[in-house]
Amino acid sequence: MRFESIVALRYLKAKRKQAVVSVITGVSVAGVAAGVAALVIALAMNNGFRQDLLDKLLGAQPHVTLLASDGQNIERYAAAAAAAETVDGVVAAAPVIYRQVLLSNGFQESGAYLKGVIPELEAPSSTVLDTLTEGSLDDFGEFSILLGSQLAATMGAFVGDRVEAISIETFGTPFGRRPRTLALDVTGVFSSGLYEYDIAYAVAPMWVVQRLGGLDDVASAIEIRIEDPDDSERIGPLLVAAAGSHMRFTEWKTQNASVFQALQLERLAMWLAIGLIVLVASLNIVGTLVMMVMEKTRDIAVLMSMGATRDNIRRVFIAQGVIIGVVGTLLGLAVGNAAAVAADRYELIGLNEAVWSIDHVPFDPEWTDSAAVGLAAVLISYLATLYPSRAASATQPVEALRYE
């Protein structure tokens, strides 16, 4: 151990008559630890919300969606889906059609987006059909409908019930214009985990939605699942090239850009707001070292008279501040990560699912965040030592010992 480190550690172990310095040192360590722990917990919470949202979005939404460039329906959707599946990195492609309908079970009515699917193609391209909480896909027949969990709860509908799907489009009859209707059996209830999706969506065979919309055999879009969702921007143009120039694409990052930008802004705000705690703690380090310099003026003079250089004295007090920062940082990282893991495992903080789409606050501590927070805290602690250490190294031995 170097000379400077030995002296720094001895100075931090204050004698009984210097108990005030010891208390202030403890407060400085606690301040750094509190700031680091708070920032680690806040970043873990941000990561948790982001990862939970990402998992649910990628389960409920396609990674890439092919649409007709003119905004119309896709007529040769089977050929377009087959062409899309030839692109490297594509797992599955499924044609779908969407229509707004009114669902009624005789007691309660609710508006919904009805998604028409071909079951054998939809299953590999979406995880929604894998999230059935009631019923079975084996029962998903020609006149079946699957309801989102929140939609089913709102309507008071259960597996085995019959609901009437009423289109918002009307057609002419001798008695005036009337909406198209179909009676469908509820054969399952799914829960994607996204409240907005589970409250507003239902799934039925494609022909049902086509009939309710008064449409021919067409699709609204081709929904595509790929191996690496982060590769969606690169694969999108390849899909258009394979399916034809009459198509265009959109991908999940673009569709949810505002959500992730909000999370990124929140993350930045956490760094700025909670980082102030570490900054305040660094001011405690300044105060501690200034008091230490005042207390140790005689000792500094003795050391310098025995041959210690001004650089040696400066490094002694830098070492003191860095030790305070490192101890506080390690303590804060341990407490912050332990608290985040415990809060996530035991779901300690509950939420209103109708507002947050999740029933508890998720935490996902990452080592990269801990490393960044730790480095920032130690750097701030080091910067806080520069003035006191400079003041200590400027001590004049003769003046300090004149009246001793």
N, C-alpha and C positions, 0 to 999 in steps of 0.2 A: 504493500500500500504506500502511495506517495506521501511525502511530508505534508503537503497541503491537505490531503484527505484526512490524515490522522488528526491534524489540528482542527479541521472543520468539525469532525465528529466529537472531539473533546469540547469544543465550544457549544455544540448543540445540547450536550449533557450539562445543563446549567446547574450551578451549585445552589444550595438552599437560599442564600441571600440574593440570588438572581432568578428567583422563582417566576417573576413577572415575565422575563424573557422566555422562560420555558413554556408558560401558558400561551404567550403570543405565538410561539413556534407551533404549538399544538393547534391553535386556531388557524394558522396559515395552512397546515397540513389538512385540517378538516375542510377548509374552504376550497382548496384544490380538489380534494376528494369529492366534495358535494357537487362541484361544477362538472367534473368528469363523469360522475355517476349519472347526473341528470341528463347530460348530453348523450351518453350511451343509451339510456332508457328511451329518450325521445327519438333517437335515430332508429332504435330497434322497433319502436312503435310505428314509425313511418315505413320502415321496411316491411313490417308485418302487414300493414294495410295494403301496401303496394303488391306484395306477393299474393295475398289472399285475393285481392281484386284481379290480379293477373291470371291466377289459376281459374277463377270463376269465369272471367271473360273468355279465356281460351277454351273453356269447356262449353260455354253456351253459344259462343259466336264462332263463325268460320275464320280461319287464318287469312284466307284470300277469297274474295267474291268476284265472280265474273258476271257482268251485266251487259245488256245490249247497249251499244254506243248511242243509239237513237232514243233511249229511254223506254222503248217498247218491250213487250214480252219476247222471250226466246222461243222460236218455233222448233228448230232442230236441236233441242236441248240434249238429247241422248248422244248425238254425235259430238257436241261440244264437250260434254262430260268425259266421253271416251278419249277425246284428243287431249284434254287436260291431264288425264291420268298417265299419259305417256311422258310427261315432263319429269325429269329427275328431281327427286325430293318430294314429290307429291304422294301422299298416303292414300287419299280417296277424294273423289269428286261426286257430289250429289246434287241433282236438280231439285229446286224447291219453288213453291209459289206461295205468296202471302196475300191475304185479304182481311180487311176489317169486317168483323161480324158482331152481332149481338147474340149472346148465349142466354138461354132461359131454361130453367128446370121446373117452371110452373109456380115457383115460390119467389125466386130471386132472379134478376136479370143483371147482366154485366157485359160491358163491351170488351172485346178481345181481338188480338191479332191471331188469326188462324193460319198456321203454317202447314202447307200441304207437302207431304214427303212420299218418297218411295221407300218403304221400310228397309229393304235389303241394301239400299244404297246409303240411306241416312245413317244407319248404325255405325259404319266405319268412319264417317266424316264428322260426327258430332258425339259428344259425351252426354248430351241431354237425355237420350233414350237409355243411357246407363244409370241415370239417377232416379229411377222409379222408386218411390217410397211405398206405393200401393199398386196392386195389379201386376200384370206380366205382359211382356211383349208378345208372348205366344197367343194372347187373346186379342191382339191388335188386328182386327179384321177390316172388312170392306166398309162397314158403317160404324167405325170406332172413333173415339176422340180421347186424347190424353190432355189432362188439365194441369196447369202449373199449380203448385201446392197452395200458394196464397189465393189464386183465383178460385180453386176448389173450396177453400175455407170461406171466402167471401160469399160464394153462392150457396154454401151448405150442400155441395154435391159430393157424392161418394161413388166408389167403384160399384158398378151395377146399376147406377141411376141412368136415366135417359135425359138428354138435354136437346133442345131445339136450337139449331144454328140458323140465324136469320141474316141474310146479306144486307149490306147498306145500299146496294144497287137494286133497282126495281126493273120490272119488265111489263110490257103492256098486255092487258087482258080485256075482254069485252066489258069487264066491270071496273076498268081503270088500272092504274099501275100498282103492282104489288111486288113485295120483296120475295126473293127465292128463299125457301126454307128446306131444311133437312133434319130429320130426327137421328141423333147419334147416341150410341151407348158409351158411357164412360168406362173405359177398360183399364185406366191407369192414371196415377198422379205422379208427376215428376217434381223434383226440387233441385234446381241448378245451384242454389245458394245466392243467386242475385235476386233481390226482392223485386226490382223493376221488371225482370223477366218472368218470374214466377207469378206475379200478379196480373200480367197482361197477355201472356201467350198460351196458346193451346195448339196441339198437333193432331192432324187428321190425314188420311190418305190423300194423295194429290188430286185424284179425280173429284173428291168431295169439294175441295176448294175451287177447282175449275168450274164445277157445276154451279156452286153458289155465286161465282163471279160471272156466269154466263159466258165462259171462255171455251175455246177449243183446247186441244192438247198442247198447251204451252207452259213454260216455266217463267218465273220472275227472275231467277238467278241460278247460277251454278256455285254452290258453296264448296270450298276446297280446304282440306286439311293437309298440312305439310309436316315434314319431319322436324324441322327447326323453325318455330314461329318467328324467331328474330330474322330469318332469311326471307320474310314475306315480300320486302321491297324489291329484292333481286329476282324472285321467282315470278312476281306479277307480270312483268313484260313478256317473260317466256311463255306464260299461260295464254296471253293474248295472241302471241305469234302462233301458238299451236292451235288455238280455237278459231282464229280468224280475225281479220281486221275490223269486222263489224262488232267486236266485243271491246269492252274496257274493263279495268279491274279497280277494286278498292281493297285495302287490307286493314287489318285490325289496329295497327298503330295509328293510322290516319283517322279511323273512326273514333278512337278513344284518346286522341291527342290532347284534348282539353283536360281530361281527367288526370293524365300522367303529368301534364304541365303544372296542374294545381298541386299535385303531390311533390313535385320537384321544388316548387316555390315554397311550399310548407317546410320542406327539408332545409332550404336555405335560411328561412326565417328562424328555424330552430337553432341552426349554427350561430346566427347573429345574436339571438336573444339569450340563449343559455350560455353562449361563449362569454357573455359579459360577466357571468358568475366566476369563471376562471380568471378573467381580467381583474375583477375585484379582489380575488384571492391573491393575485400577484402583487397587488398593492399592500396586502398584509405581509408578503415576503419582504417588500421594500422596507416597511416599518420595522419588521423583526431585525433585519440586517443593520438598519441605521441604529437601532437601540444596542445591537451587539457591538457595533463599532464604538459607540460611546462607552459601553461597559468595558471593552477590551482595549482601550487606548493605551494603557500602561503595558499590557501584554504585547501589543503590536510593537511598541517602542523597544521592549526588551528583545523580541525576536529579531528586529531590524539591527539592534546593536550587536547581536550575536551572529550576524551575517546573512539574515534573510533579506532577499531583495524585494523591491516594490512589486515585482511580478509575482513573487511567492505570496505576498500578503494579499494581492488582488485575487489570486487563484483560490486562496483559503476561503474568502467570502463568496466567491462564485460557487465553489464546491458546496458551501452551506446552503445557498439558495437552490441549487440543483438537487441536492439531497432532499430538501423539503418538497420540491416539485415532483421528484421521482416517487418518493414515498406516498405523497398524496395522490398521484396519478395511478399508481399500482393499486392502492386501496380503492380509489374510485372505480377503476375498471373492474375489479373483483366484485364490488357491491353492485354496480350497474348491471353487469352481465348476469349475476346471480338473480337479481330482482327481475330482470326481463325474462329469464328462463322460467322462473317460478310463476310469474304473472301469466305467461302464455300457457304453461302446462296445466295450471289449476284454474285458468279462466277467471282471474280475480276481479277483472273490471268488466261488468256487464254493459250491454248497449241495447237500445231500442232497435230491433231488427227492421222495423218499418222505415226507419230513418237511415240506418247505416248498412243495411243489407247483411248484417252479421250480428250475432247475439253477444259477442264479447270482443274486447280489444285484443288483437293479435300482436305478438312481439316476435321479431326475428332478428336477434343480434348477429352481426356479421363481423368477422375478424378484421376486415379491411377498415370498417368504421372505428373499431377499437384502436387499431394501429394509428389511424389518422388523428383521432382524439388524443391519444397518448402523446404522440409526437408534438401536436399543437400545444398541449398543456406544458410539456417539458420545455419547449421553445420559449413560451411566454414566461415561464419561471426563470429561465436563463436570462432573458432580456431584463427581468426585474432586478437582477443582481448587478447590472453594469454600473449604475450610479453608486450604490453603497460600497461596492468593491473598489471603485476608483477613489472614493473618499477615504477609505481605509488605507489605500496604498500611498495617499498623499500626506499621511501622518509624519510629523517631524520628531524623531526620537528625542532630540535634545529638549524640545519644548515640552514633550509629554512627560519626561522624567525630571524636569527642573525642580518641581516642588515635591517630589517623592522622597 
